Amino acid sequence: MLEDIRTKMTRIVQKRKLCDGWKQNYCPFLKAKFD
């Protein structure tokens, strides 16, 4: 039970980190492109 919750939490954290990195990498690029 606890292991399932732990694995789910780590997956969510990893996804959030990926999204944050994606935003940091592409947001300035997209802004520069559209400005």
DSSP file (Angstrom, degrees, kcal/mol; ACC not computed):
  #  RESIDUE AA STRUCTURE BP1 BP2  ACC     N-H-->O    O-->H-N    N-H-->O    O-->H-N    TCO  KAPPA ALPHA  PHI   PSI    X-CA   Y-CA   Z-CA
    1    1 A M     >        0   0    0      0, 0.0     4,-1.9     0, 0.0     5,-0.2   0.000 360.0 360.0 360.0 -57.3    0.0    0.0    0.0
    2    2 A L  H  >  +     0   0    0      1,-0.2     4,-2.6     2,-0.2     5,-0.2   0.883 360.0  55.7 -63.4 -37.2    2.6    2.6    1.1
    3    3 A E  H  > S+     0   0    0      1,-0.2     4,-2.7     2,-0.2    -1,-0.2   0.905 105.7  51.8 -62.4 -40.3    4.9    1.5   -1.7
    4    4 A D  H  > S+     0   0    0      1,-0.2     4,-2.4     2,-0.2    -1,-0.2   0.933 111.3  46.9 -60.9 -45.8    2.2    2.2   -4.3
    5    5 A I  H  X S+     0   0    0     -4,-1.9     4,-2.6     1,-0.2    -2,-0.2   0.917 112.2  51.1 -62.0 -42.5    1.7    5.7   -2.9
    6    6 A R  H  X S+     0   0    0     -4,-2.6     4,-2.5     1,-0.2    -2,-0.2   0.922 110.6  47.3 -62.8 -44.6    5.4    6.3   -2.8
    7    7 A T  H  X S+     0   0    0     -4,-2.7     4,-2.2     1,-0.2    -1,-0.2   0.908 112.4  50.3 -65.2 -40.1    5.9    5.2   -6.5
    8    8 A K  H  X S+     0   0    0     -4,-2.4     4,-2.5    -5,-0.2    -2,-0.2   0.922 110.7  49.7 -62.4 -42.9    2.9    7.3   -7.6
    9    9 A M  H  X S+     0   0    0     -4,-2.6     4,-2.7     1,-0.2    -2,-0.2   0.927 110.4  49.0 -63.0 -44.7    4.3   10.4   -5.7
   10   10 A T  H  X S+     0   0    0     -4,-2.5     4,-2.6     1,-0.2    -1,-0.2   0.896 110.9  51.3 -63.5 -37.6    7.8   10.0   -7.3
   11   11 A R  H  X S+     0   0    0     -4,-2.2     4,-2.5     2,-0.2    -1,-0.2   0.925 110.6  48.1 -63.5 -43.7    6.2    9.6  -10.7
   12   12 A I  H  X S+     0   0    0     -4,-2.5     4,-2.6     1,-0.2    -2,-0.2   0.922 112.3  49.2 -62.6 -43.4    4.2   12.8  -10.2
   13   13 A V  H  X S+     0   0    0     -4,-2.7     4,-2.6     1,-0.2    -2,-0.2   0.918 111.0  49.7 -62.7 -42.9    7.3   14.7   -9.0
   14   14 A Q  H  X S+     0   0    0     -4,-2.6     4,-2.4     1,-0.2    -1,-0.2   0.910 110.9  49.7 -62.8 -41.8    9.3   13.5  -12.0
   15   15 A K  H  X S+     0   0    0     -4,-2.5     4,-2.6     2,-0.2    -1,-0.2   0.915 110.9  49.8 -62.9 -42.0    6.5   14.6  -14.4
   16   16 A R  H  X S+     0   0    0     -4,-2.6     4,-2.8     2,-0.2    -2,-0.2   0.914 110.2  50.3 -63.0 -42.2    6.4   18.0  -12.7
   17   17 A K  H  X S+     0   0    0     -4,-2.6     4,-2.7     2,-0.2    -1,-0.2   0.916 110.8  49.6 -62.2 -42.4   10.2   18.3  -13.0
   18   18 A L  H  X S+     0   0    0     -4,-2.4     4,-2.6     2,-0.2    -2,-0.2   0.932 111.9  48.1 -60.8 -45.9   10.0   17.4  -16.7
   19   19 A C  H  X S+     0   0    0     -4,-2.6     4,-2.8     2,-0.2    -2,-0.2   0.912 112.1  49.3 -62.5 -43.2    7.2   20.0  -17.2
   20   20 A D  H  X S+     0   0    0     -4,-2.8     4,-2.7     2,-0.2    -1,-0.2   0.933 112.6  47.0 -63.4 -45.1    9.2   22.7  -15.3
   21   21 A G  H  X S+     0   0    0     -4,-2.7     4,-2.2     2,-0.2    -1,-0.2   0.903 112.2  51.1 -62.1 -40.7   12.3   22.0  -17.4
   22   22 A W  H  X S+     0   0    0     -4,-2.6     4,-2.9    -5,-0.2     5,-0.4   0.929 111.6  47.3 -61.4 -46.4   10.3   22.0  -20.6
   23   23 A K  H  X S+     0   0    0     -4,-2.8     4,-2.6     1,-0.2    -2,-0.2   0.929 112.2  49.3 -62.1 -45.7    8.7   25.4  -19.6
   24   24 A Q  H  < S+     0   0    0     -4,-2.7    -1,-0.2     1,-0.2    -2,-0.2   0.870 117.3  41.8 -62.9 -36.0   12.1   26.9  -18.7
   25   25 A N  H  < S+     0   0    0     -4,-2.2     4,-0.5    -5,-0.2    -2,-0.2   0.895 126.2  28.7 -78.4 -40.2   13.6   25.7  -22.0
   26   26 A Y  H  X S+     0   0    0     -4,-2.9     4,-3.2    -5,-0.2     5,-0.3   0.736 102.9  72.2-100.4 -24.4   10.8   26.5  -24.4
   27   27 A C  H  X S+     0   0    0     -4,-2.6     4,-2.8    -5,-0.4     5,-0.2   0.949 103.4  42.4 -61.2 -50.0    8.9   29.5  -22.9
   28   28 A P  H  > S+     0   0    0      0, 0.0     4,-2.5     0, 0.0    -1,-0.2   0.904 116.2  51.3 -61.2 -38.1   11.7   32.0  -23.7
   29   29 A F  H  > S+     0   0    0     -4,-0.5     4,-1.8     2,-0.2    -2,-0.2   0.931 113.0  43.6 -62.7 -47.2   12.2   30.4  -27.1
   30   30 A L  H  X S+     0   0    0     -4,-3.2     4,-2.5     2,-0.2     5,-0.2   0.902 113.1  51.9 -66.7 -41.0    8.5   30.6  -27.9
   31   31 A K  H  X S+     0   0    0     -4,-2.8     4,-2.0    -5,-0.3    -2,-0.2   0.927 110.2  48.6 -61.1 -44.1    8.2   34.2  -26.6
   32   32 A A  H  < S+     0   0    0     -4,-2.5    -1,-0.2    -5,-0.2    -2,-0.2   0.875 112.6  49.9 -62.9 -36.2   11.1   35.2  -28.8
   33   33 A K  H  < S+     0   0    0     -4,-1.8    -2,-0.2     1,-0.2    -1,-0.2   0.896 116.9  38.5 -70.0 -40.1    9.5   33.5  -31.7
   34   34 A F  H  <        0   0    0     -4,-2.5    -2,-0.2     1,-0.2    -1,-0.2   0.667 360.0 360.0 -88.9 -16.5    6.1   35.2  -31.3
   35   35 A D     <        0   0    0     -4,-2.0    -1,-0.2    -5,-0.2    -2,-0.1   0.490 360.0 360.0 -74.5 360.0    7.2   38.6  -30.2
